[in-house]
Amino acid sequence: MNWVNELAAIVAVESTGVARAGHASDVSGHEAVWPDAVALPVSAGEVAAVLSWANDRRIAVTPWGAGSSVEGNPIPVKGGICLSLERMNRVKEIRLGDRLAVVEAGTKYRELNRQLAGSGWQFAVEIGGDATIGGMIANNAAGPKAVKYGSTKAHVLGLEVALADGRLIRTGGRAWKQSCGYNLTQLFAGSEGTLGVITEAIVKLTPAPAVREVVAARFGSVRAAVDCLGELRRLDAGAIEFLDRSYMEFLGEVVADTLFCEFHTAGHGEAAERICRAGGAESVERAGEELWRARLRAYTASQEANPGARLLTTDTAVPLGAFGEMVEFLQQELATRRLTGYLLGHAGDGNLHVILPWRSAAEWAAVEAFHGAAVRKSMELGGTASGEHGVGMGKREFLAAEHGEGAVAVMRMMKQMLDPRGVLNPGKVLPSQNVTYANGE
Ligand SMILES: Cc1cc2nc3c(=O)[nH]c(=O)nc-3n(C[C@H](O)[C@H](O)[C@H](O)COP(=O)(O)OP(=O)(O)OC[C@H]3O[C@@H](n4cnc5c(N)ncnc54)[C@H](O)[C@@H]3O)c2cc1C
């Protein structure tokens, strides 16, 4: 395509089959779509130049961090340009006195934490995927530690963003307290690359816990486990994870509905042990590193156990008091529909995942139907279709049901205002706009 040569005059471009295939899918079951070209900018200026050019030409641009999403978020469904931030991966500043770091958007969160090791500080969001900070901000990723630290959004002080037409703006700043004007930082966070491309972020640093006490408690029923959650949440919990008995069986562990918790204040492990024993736990263990590693490997373990299968992962989050009802509903639905599904979740904040392998169109239809039932139940309980994975491709149909037509109309206005030509990550978050892209020509 001729336009790829034009693009190559602005930025480094790869258009080999290997490069395009490597940026065609995330880890979801959504179908891969190859971009026509992968752009590899090294500066905010280059990102802005690509956007300005693509906007004029009406060529679709899909930002890309590490491609570790689970909802089809970075799949370039309209082809065009995959705008990969992978070469913008520098930690530019670490300012312990200000409790912040300034990073390029393609920096992996693990790299920032590697550079912080031994300082007593951390970037506090920990997820299973080897993600970039830009991608985590764009998806508002969370993970097991969100019960204590909140989602990624809570850790962003400011951003540099390239708008669809190539303008570069800054949002927020370096102050830990900000109350000046509309909160654009929080608008771009969670927008999944549909409103602008994050080129740089100022993120908060949090004290690394000096104490880590781990407790694994096994129960004879979901109810017994869930009944302990209220008391456990009163402790200084860094994570409260739930793993259902079939998932434990799949891991080759003791078959029981299990709570796996981490505490950051000395003595809280012991207190949790007392709470779980009083709540009828069949056994309580204080050393659980192996189980913790198994928990973090949930996705890869599910893949390894189902070679050749694709995976659909649900991501509902319900009000805390409804967690038990949601678990029981999902277990019941899996049994009634005779589906294989691994159920686990962040019990501390009400977020539940079921990982469902599928291989054929018929199996896809069955897991999709289960997914729909899970989301509808979550909403009935006052919850959400997505606790941490974002809307991507698979949850767009639930947006109006969750937020109402009025709120979705406001979202459309924002999209129209910031990306009037619809070039940024088309086919995500909002139901598709009717746009014809020049990259198809
Ligand atoms: C094994 C495994 C475990 C996981 N565990 C968790 C977990 O515990 N919790 C959790 O929340 N998620 C988890 N994830 C999902 C995934 O890691 C997160 O969604 C993460 O935020 C994706 O980051 P990324 O850098 O890979 O971004 P990508 O997947 O490349 O992109 C994410 C989205 O953001 C957009 N985007 C990327 N970079 C930018 C940018 N600079 N500016 C604007 N938009 C951008 C993309 O277009 C896309 O819409 C897991 C994934 C895997 C594979």
The ligand as a Tripos MOL2 file, in Angstrom:
@<TRIPOS>MOLECULE
LIG
   53    58     1     0     0
SMALL
NO_CHARGES

@<TRIPOS>ATOM
      1 C1         -1.3050  -13.6250   32.1710 C.3       1 LIG1
      2 C2         -2.1040  -12.3550   32.2500 C.ar      1 LIG1
      3 C3         -2.5500  -11.9090   33.4810 C.ar      1 LIG1
      4 C4         -3.2740  -10.7210   33.5850 C.ar      1 LIG1
      5 N1         -3.6660  -10.2990   34.8190 N.ar      1 LIG1
      6 C5         -4.3590   -9.1490   34.9310 C.ar      1 LIG1
      7 C6         -4.7790   -8.6890   36.2050 C.ar      1 LIG1
      8 O1         -4.5230   -9.2970   37.2380 O.2       1 LIG1
      9 N2         -5.4670   -7.5220   36.2680 N.ar      1 LIG1
     10 C7         -5.7520   -6.8000   35.1410 C.ar      1 LIG1
     11 O2         -6.3770   -5.7440   35.2580 O.2       1 LIG1
     12 N3         -5.3700   -7.2160   33.9210 N.ar      1 LIG1
     13 C8         -4.6890   -8.3690   33.7870 C.ar      1 LIG1
     14 N4         -4.2780   -8.7820   32.5480 N.ar      1 LIG1
     15 C9         -4.6520   -8.0050   31.3470 C.3       1 LIG1
     16 C10        -3.6030   -7.0010   30.8010 C.3       1 LIG1
     17 O3         -2.3060   -7.2770   31.2590 O.3       1 LIG1
     18 C11        -4.0310   -5.5740   31.1460 C.3       1 LIG1
     19 O4         -5.2780   -5.2780   30.5290 O.3       1 LIG1
     20 C12        -3.0270   -4.4830   30.7430 C.3       1 LIG1
     21 O5         -3.5380   -3.2380   31.1360 O.3       1 LIG1
     22 C13        -2.7170   -4.4280   29.2570 C.3       1 LIG1
     23 O6         -1.5590   -3.6270   29.0870 O.3       1 LIG1
     24 P1         -0.6830   -3.6920   27.7470 P.3       1 LIG1
     25 O7          0.5130   -2.8480   27.9530 O.co2     1 LIG1
     26 O8         -0.4650   -5.0790   27.3420 O.co2     1 LIG1
     27 O9         -1.6410   -2.9370   26.7420 O.3       1 LIG1
     28 P2         -2.2980   -3.4340   25.3870 P.3       1 LIG1
     29 O10        -2.9820   -4.7270   25.6060 O.co2     1 LIG1
     30 O11        -1.3180   -3.3560   24.2850 O.co2     1 LIG1
     31 O12        -3.3710   -2.2760   25.1720 O.3       1 LIG1
     32 C14        -4.4000   -2.0650   26.0850 C.3       1 LIG1
     33 C15        -5.3870   -1.0270   25.5740 C.3       1 LIG1
     34 O13        -4.8370    0.2630   25.7490 O.3       1 LIG1
     35 C16        -4.5580    0.8990   24.5090 C.3       1 LIG1
     36 N5         -3.2300    1.4740   24.7000 N.ar      1 LIG1
     37 C17        -2.0610    0.8280   24.8910 C.ar      1 LIG1
     38 N6         -1.0830    1.7320   25.1120 N.ar      1 LIG1
     39 C18        -1.6670    2.9600   25.0580 C.ar      1 LIG1
     40 C19        -1.1920    4.2900   25.1840 C.ar      1 LIG1
     41 N7          0.0900    4.5520   25.4260 N.pl3     1 LIG1
     42 N8         -2.0800    5.3090   25.0560 N.ar      1 LIG1
     43 C20        -3.3830    5.0790   24.8050 C.ar      1 LIG1
     44 N9         -3.8750    3.8410   24.6670 N.ar      1 LIG1
     45 C21        -3.0270    2.8020   24.7920 C.ar      1 LIG1
     46 C22        -4.6840   -0.1670   23.4480 C.3       1 LIG1
     47 O14        -5.1730    0.3480   22.2300 O.3       1 LIG1
     48 C23        -5.7090   -1.0920   24.0950 C.3       1 LIG1
     49 O15        -7.0060   -0.5950   23.8940 O.3       1 LIG1
     50 C24        -3.5700   -9.9790   32.4150 C.ar      1 LIG1
     51 C25        -3.1110  -10.4280   31.1670 C.ar      1 LIG1
     52 C26        -2.3880  -11.6000   31.0850 C.ar      1 LIG1
     53 C27        -1.8940  -12.0310   29.7350 C.3       1 LIG1
@<TRIPOS>BOND
     1     1     2 1
     2     2     3 ar
     3     2    52 ar
     4     3     4 ar
     5     4     5 ar
     6     4    50 ar
     7     5     6 ar
     8     6     7 ar
     9     6    13 1
    10     7     8 2
    11     7     9 ar
    12     9    10 ar
    13    10    11 2
    14    10    12 ar
    15    12    13 ar
    16    13    14 ar
    17    14    15 1
    18    14    50 ar
    19    15    16 1
    20    16    17 1
    21    16    18 1
    22    18    19 1
    23    18    20 1
    24    20    21 1
    25    20    22 1
    26    22    23 1
    27    23    24 1
    28    24    25 2
    29    24    26 1
    30    24    27 1
    31    27    28 1
    32    28    29 2
    33    28    30 1
    34    28    31 1
    35    31    32 1
    36    32    33 1
    37    33    34 1
    38    33    48 1
    39    34    35 1
    40    35    36 1
    41    35    46 1
    42    36    37 ar
    43    36    45 ar
    44    37    38 ar
    45    38    39 ar
    46    39    40 ar
    47    39    45 ar
    48    40    41 1
    49    40    42 ar
    50    42    43 ar
    51    43    44 ar
    52    44    45 ar
    53    46    47 1
    54    46    48 1
    55    48    49 1
    56    50    51 ar
    57    51    52 ar
    58    52    53 1
@<TRIPOS>SUBSTRUCTURE
     1 LIG1         1 GROUP 0 **** ****
